[in-house]
């Protein structure tokens, strides 16, 4: 088991009260307890798994390490708000709702209808698992995935599916296009924001964004592009640039995406992206610990064209 433990001055008490760098919003001490309870819970259900130090349980060394992982990020969010004495029951309930883990390791016969391509935050998984996964945008990769009850099994090693990566990608994208989104339209300060929900693969519909525009938003090839965020697995946020409200929409999207990323199960990305003609540009940046926006030339040009910023400024 690997738990990051960089002890600051101030002794043991100060150390265990430090925020855990992976399983937020828990402290390092709470995260270690969550890991112990989660490992015991899966062992009780007949499957030996260990913590990978990056937020997930993975099979122990006597099994293929890239066959299955169980992310603990959602559990960390759940137990953070519970009294300590309720953790054991909450963790047991979580794993009771997941099909037998060994069943998830066996690919079903009907992959043509059950396999999806999933958008995955690379930092949430062991680097060895995601090193060959195709990158969609910086920090986000794709993986073939199967939905089983309330769990998703991801196959970073596509050989376990008996498919080539190209076939798995083709099937996964085809099935993503067949999904349907629930769309709510919000108007905040004059800016229109579309909030798409509907399932565990809603954020992954960003991979078929042309279909989302056409079928869910009824927009064909928006001339000025879109601002898009996929903060968690079940949400996709879109603003179609049309007028001067675009700059206000960018501010709203940045705030909402960052908040949902930090508080929602299945975190994907805290960022806002500008999408134009199938090109994705990351707009927001938190690498310094505070928010700032990249000067994305195509976005700046679009903002000028819709009157959101002064071309002479």
N, C-alpha and C positions, 0 to 999 in steps of 0.2 A: 504494500500500500504506500502511496506517495502523497504526503501532505506537505505543501510548501510551508516552511516554518523559519522565517527570517526574524530572529529574536531581537527586538530593539532594546535599548537601555531602559531600565525600569523594572526588570525582573519578569518572572513567570506570569504574574497577574496582568501586566501590561501587554504581554505577548498574546495571551489567549483572548484578550478583548479587541485585538486588531481585526478589522474586517477581513474576511477570507477573500483572497484575490480572484477566486473562481466562483464559489457558491454564494454569491451575494443574494440577499442582504444579511447573511449569517456572519458571526465572528469566526475566527479560526477554530476556537474551541467547539462552538456549535456545529461547524462543518465537519469536524472530526467525529462528533457524536452521530451526525446524520449518516456519514459514511459507514460507521460501525453497524448501525441499525439496518441500513439498506443492504449491506452485505449479508447480514444475518437473515434478513427477510427473503432474499432470493435463494440463499442456501437452504432455508426451510422448505422452499418450493422445489428443491431438487436440482438447483443449478448453481455451480460454483463460479462466482464472479469476483473481481477485485477492482478497486478504484484506480483509475489511470492518472489521477492528478490533474486532469483537465476538465472535470465536471461529469464524468460518466463512469458507470460500471462496465467492465469488459470481461469476457471469459478468461479464466485462469490459464496458465501457461500450457496446460495439456490440451487446450482446444485452440482452434484458429482465432487469433486476436482480432481479426477484422470481420468476424462472422456476425457479431451482434453487439450493440452497446445499449445501455439503459441510462439515459441522461438523468442527472439528479437536479438540474436547475429548477424544474417545476416543483419538485418536492421541497427544495430550499425555500421557494416563495411561499409554499403552503404552510410549512411548519414554523416559519419565522413569526407568524402571527398567533401561534398557539402556545399555551402553557407547556412547560417541559414535560409534565406527566402525560400529556396527550400525544406526544410525538410517536410513541410506539404504535398506538392504534392507527394514527393517520398514515404512517408508513406501511403498515400491514394492509390497510384498506387500499392504498395505492397499488400495491403489487397484486392484490386479489383481483383487481379490475383488468389486469393484463393477462392475456392467454398464456398458457404454459410456455415458458421461454424456449424450450426445445422445439415446440411446434413452430415458433416464429423463424427458426433456423431452416426449416424445410420449405422450399419454394413450392407454391401451389402449381397445379397442372395448367390452370387457365391464366397464364401470364399476360396473354394478349388483352385481357379485360381487367386485370387486377393490378398490373404494374404501373406505377407513376414515377415521374421524375421529380425529385424533391430538392428544394433550395435549402442549403445547409450552411450554418455559420461554422467556418473551418475551426475557429478558436475553441469551439465547444467540444472538439473531439481530439483524440490522440493524433499528433502529427503523422505518425506512421500509417494511420487509417486513411487519412485524407490526401496523402501525398500524390496519389495518381488521379484524384477526382478532378474533373474538368472545372475550371474557374469560370464563373459567370461574370462577376465584378470582383474587384479586390476584396478578399476576406470572405466571399461567399462561393461555395462550390455546389455541384450537383451530384446527386446519388440516386440510383434506382431504389424505389421503396414500395413496400406493400402495407396496406392498412388492414389491421386485424383488430376488430373490436375498438378498444380505446388505446391501442398501441400501434406504433409504426416501426416496422423493421426495415432498416436501410442496408443495402448491399453495396458497400464500397468495393468489395471484391466481386465483380460481375460474373466471374467464372462459377461462383456458387449458384448462379441462376441458370447456368447452361446456355448463356447467350453471349454474343460479342457485345462490346460496349456500344457500338453503333446501333445494333438491334435493340438493346435495352433502352437507349436514348430515344430511338424512333417510337417504340411502343409507349414509353413513359410520356413523351410529349403528346402523342395521339390521345391518350387517356386524359391528360390534363385539359386538352381542348374540349373534351366532352363534359366536363364539369360545369355546374351552373353556380353563379354568384348571386348572393343577396345584396342588393345595392340600396344604401341610404344616402340621400343627398343633403348635405349640411350647407347652410349659408352663414358665414361668420364674417362680420364686418364687410359684407358685400362680396366676399370671395366664396366661390362654390367649390365644395370638397366632396368627392364621392368616396364613401366608405364601403368597401366590399368585404363581405364575410361569407360564411357558409360551410366551412369544413377545415380539416387539418392540412389541406393543400392549397388554401386560398392564396397565401403569400407566394407559393410556388407557381401560381398562375402568371406571375411576372415573366416566367420563361416563355409564355405564349401570349405576350402582351397585345399583339395584334388582334388575337381572338377576343381578349377582354374588352378592347376598345370597340370592336365591331358588335359583339353579341351582348355584352353587359352594359356598356355605356352608349352604344348606338352612335359611335363616332368613327368616321373613316378618315384615316391618314390626317390627323390634325396638323394644320399648316405651321403652327408655332410650337408644336411639341407639348409635352406633359411633364409635370412634376410628380414623382412617384415615391412612395415609401412602403416598405414591407417590414414593419417592426416586429411582428410575431406571426407564427405559423398560420393563424386563422384570420389575418387582416391584410388588406391591400388598400392603400390610400392613394387617390389620384386627383390631381387638379389639371384640367385641360386649359392651356394658356389661350385666352381669347382677348383679354382687355387689361386695363391698368390694375386690376385687382390681383394680378399674378404675383407681385412682390409681397403683398400681404399674405397671400396663400402660402408662399414659401416660408414665411415666418411661422405661420400656424402649423404647417406640416412638420417643420423642424422641431417645434416644441412637442407636438403630439407624438411624433415618432420616437423621440428620445424618452418620453414618459412611458409609452407602451412597451418599448424595448426593455426598460428597467423593471417593469411591474407585471408583465404578462407571461403566462406559460409559453414555452416554445419560442423564445426570443430569436429573431433572425438578424435584423440590422437596425441600428439607431439612425441611419442616414437617410437623406433625401437625395433622389437622383433626378437628373434631367434626361428625358428620353425623346429623341428625335430621329426618325427614320431608322429605327432598330439600333441606334447607338445609345449606350447608357453612360452617363457622366455623373460621377459622384460630386455632389454640391457641398455637402456639409463635412466638417472635419472636427473630431474631438481628440486628436492625437496629442495635443498639448495639455489636455485636461479641461480645456474650456472650448466653447463653441466658436468656430469661425467658418466662413464660407469660402470655397474655392472660386477663383475668377474663371468660370467656365465660359469660354468665348462664345460658343453657340447659344448658351442661355442668355448671356448679356445682349447678344444681338436680338434674340427673340423678345426680351424684355423691352428693348428700345422700340421694336416694331409694334408691340401692342400698347405702347405708351406708358409702361410701368416705370421706366426710368428715362431721364433726359439724356439724349445722345450727346449733348454738349457737356454733360457733367463730368 
